[in-house]
Amino acid sequence: MQVKTFLQSSSCENNGSNKVELISKVKDTYSLDDWYEFADETHFWFKWRLDALLKLIIDNKILVDQSLRALDIGVGNGILRSQIEQVTQWIVDGADINLGALYQNPICKGRTLYYDIVDELPEFANFYDIIFLFDVIEHLGEPSIFLKSAINHLKIGGFLFINVPSLPSLFSSFDTAMGHFRRYNLRSLAASVKMLPLEIKDIRYWGALLVPLLIIRKLLDSIFHSKRKIIPKKEIIQWSMRRPSDILNQIFLNLMKLELTLPTRLPIGSSLLMACKKISKVGERQ
């Protein structure tokens, strides 16, 4: 099934002042991380991630034309929530503990929250129909407590979507620079939610045609390591995340379209997507 990205109109605005609600106690000023400087919604990777998600949503018959309430945990500068509000009728709240990133969020239908989900405030308990954890749990040394807190915000019958980098063998200095503790495979991602009241509805790779780039990055990493050459963190992130030229960006977008129209799933990819359905409250017998 071909998935279209519907970008005719946007429910988010990239101008105006963004209201950040301080729900949790502010622990630090949290300036922008280096990589947010290069995070651009027009970058092929962000479009590819969105279209892979839309294909998963459509394949699992999750309704996009209802006013469901979603929470993007680890929202960063708001690229995903902006994209989601453009292509669905969902209202997407964004939560993070990086104030600098939150103030970079566009103005959307949902709320922008400085909120540590581990606080588990009663007003948010079992409140959301959808929760996104996109490129978050790989930054946590032990994500189990964080995941438990995340799904306490989800209604029974609601969906949790997780995206993570895949292929542990291709872990490189880029991952270290990005603050990753690990890359995942199918088994390890499924195991991360094994003890939670969740039913895995779908788990799939995406970005198979990007894997050669990861291999090249790993080889360069090995070469630099052998020469004991240390590349500054910001340079690594810039080299990996900066939006390429328009021509190269379009080439990657064409590869995305090719991959998403293939009649079968590919057994490998640069990232992993998982959809889980909450089947009971945490602590209840299943």
Residue pairs with C-beta under 8 A, 6 or more apart in sequence:
1 55
1 58
1 59
2 260
2 261
3 51
3 54
3 55
3 58
3 260
5 47
5 50
5 51
5 54
5 87
6 86
6 87
7 86
7 87
9 86
10 82
10 85
10 86
11 85
11 86
11 108
11 109
12 78
12 81
12 82
12 85
12 86
12 106
12 107
12 108
12 109
13 106
13 107
14 106
15 107
16 107
17 107
18 102
18 103
18 104
18 105
18 106
18 107
18 112
19 112
20 99
20 102
20 103
20 105
20 112
20 113
20 114
21 111
21 112
21 113
21 114
21 115
22 114
23 95
23 113
23 114
23 115
23 119
23 121
24 97
24 114
24 115
24 116
24 119
26 99
26 114
27 97
27 116
28 99
29 99
29 100
30 97
30 98
30 99
30 100
30 101
31 100
32 77
32 98
32 100
32 101
32 104
33 98
33 100
33 101
34 177
34 233
34 234
34 237
34 238
35 178
35 237
35 241
36 76
36 77
36 100
36 101
36 104
37 238
38 237
38 238
38 241
38 242
38 243
39 46
39 76
39 77
39 79
39 241
40 46
40 243
41 47
41 79
41 82
41 83
42 243
42 249
43 241
43 243
43 249
44 244
44 249
44 252
44 253
44 256
45 210
45 241
45 252
46 79
46 80
46 83
47 253
47 256
48 206
48 207
48 210
48 252
48 253
48 256
49 80
49 134
49 163
49 206
49 271
50 80
50 83
50 84
50 87
51 256
51 260
52 204
52 206
52 207
52 260
52 271
52 273
53 161
53 163
53 273
54 87
55 260
56 161
56 202
56 204
56 273
56 275
57 64
57 275
58 64
59 202
60 201
60 202
60 275
62 159
62 275
64 87
64 88
64 89
64 90
65 88
65 89
66 89
66 90
67 89
67 90
67 91
68 88
68 89
68 90
68 91
68 129
68 130
69 90
69 91
69 93
69 110
69 127
69 128
69 129
69 130
70 81
70 84
70 90
70 91
70 92
70 93
70 110
70 128
70 129
70 130
70 131
70 132
71 92
71 93
71 94
71 95
71 124
71 127
71 128
71 130
71 131
71 132
71 153
72 78
72 80
72 81
72 84
72 92
72 93
72 94
72 95
72 132
72 134
73 95
73 96
73 117
73 131
73 132
73 133
73 136
73 150
74 95
74 96
74 133
74 134
74 135
74 136
74 139
75 81
75 94
75 95
75 96
75 101
75 102
75 105
75 112
76 96
76 98
76 101
77 101
77 104
77 105
78 94
78 101
78 104
78 105
78 106
78 108
78 112
80 132
80 134
81 92
81 93
81 94
81 105
81 108
81 110
81 132
82 105
82 106
82 108
84 90
84 92
84 132
85 91
85 92
85 108
85 109
85 110
90 129
90 130
91 109
91 110
92 108
92 109
92 110
92 132
93 110
93 111
93 112
93 113
93 128
94 102
94 105
94 108
94 110
94 111
94 112
94 113
95 113
95 114
95 115
95 117
96 102
96 113
96 114
96 115
97 114
97 115
97 116
99 114
102 112
102 113
102 114
105 112
115 121
115 124
117 146
117 149
117 150
117 153
118 145
118 146
118 149
120 149
120 152
120 153
124 153
125 152
125 153
126 152
126 153
126 154
126 155
126 156
126 281
127 153
127 155
128 153
128 154
128 155
128 158
129 154
129 155
129 158
129 159
130 154
130 158
130 159
130 160
130 161
131 150
131 151
131 153
131 154
131 158
131 159
131 160
131 161
132 161
132 163
133 147
133 150
133 160
133 161
133 162
133 163
134 161
134 162
134 163
135 163
135 164
135 165
137 143
137 146
137 147
137 162
137 164
137 192
138 164
138 165
138 175
138 180
138 181
138 182
138 183
138 184
139 178
139 179
139 180
139 181
140 146
140 181
141 181
143 192
144 192
144 195
147 192
147 193
147 196
148 196
148 282
150 160
151 160
151 196
151 197
151 198
151 278
151 282
152 281
152 282
154 160
154 278
155 278
156 278
156 279
156 280
156 281
157 277
157 278
157 279
158 277
158 278
159 201
159 275
159 276
159 277
159 278
160 193
160 198
160 275
160 276
160 277
160 278
161 273
161 274
161 275
161 276
162 189
162 193
162 272
162 273
162 274
162 276
163 271
163 272
163 273
163 274
164 183
164 184
164 189
164 271
164 272
165 175
165 180
165 183
165 184
165 270
165 271
165 272
166 183
166 184
166 185
166 205
166 268
166 269
166 270
166 271
166 272
167 183
167 185
167 211
167 214
167 268
167 269
167 270
168 182
168 183
168 184
168 185
168 188
170 183
170 211
170 214
170 215
170 217
170 218
171 180
171 182
171 183
172 214
172 217
172 218
172 221
173 221
173 224
173 225
173 231
173 236
174 217
174 221
174 236
174 237
174 240
175 183
177 233
177 236
177 237
178 237
182 188
184 192
184 272
185 272
186 203
186 205
186 272
189 203
189 272
189 274
190 200
190 203
190 274
193 200
193 274
193 276
196 282
197 278
197 279
197 280
197 281
197 282
197 284
197 286
198 276
198 277
198 278
198 279
199 276
199 277
199 279
200 274
200 275
200 276
201 275
201 276
201 277
202 273
202 274
202 275
203 272
203 273
203 274
203 275
204 265
204 269
204 272
204 273
204 274
205 265
205 266
205 267
205 268
205 269
205 270
205 271
205 272
205 273
206 259
206 269
206 270
206 271
206 272
206 273
207 259
207 269
207 270
207 271
208 259
208 266
208 268
208 269
208 270
209 255
209 256
209 258
209 259
210 252
210 255
210 269
210 270
211 268
211 269
211 270
213 270
214 270
217 240
224 230
224 231
243 249
244 252
259 266
279 286
280 286
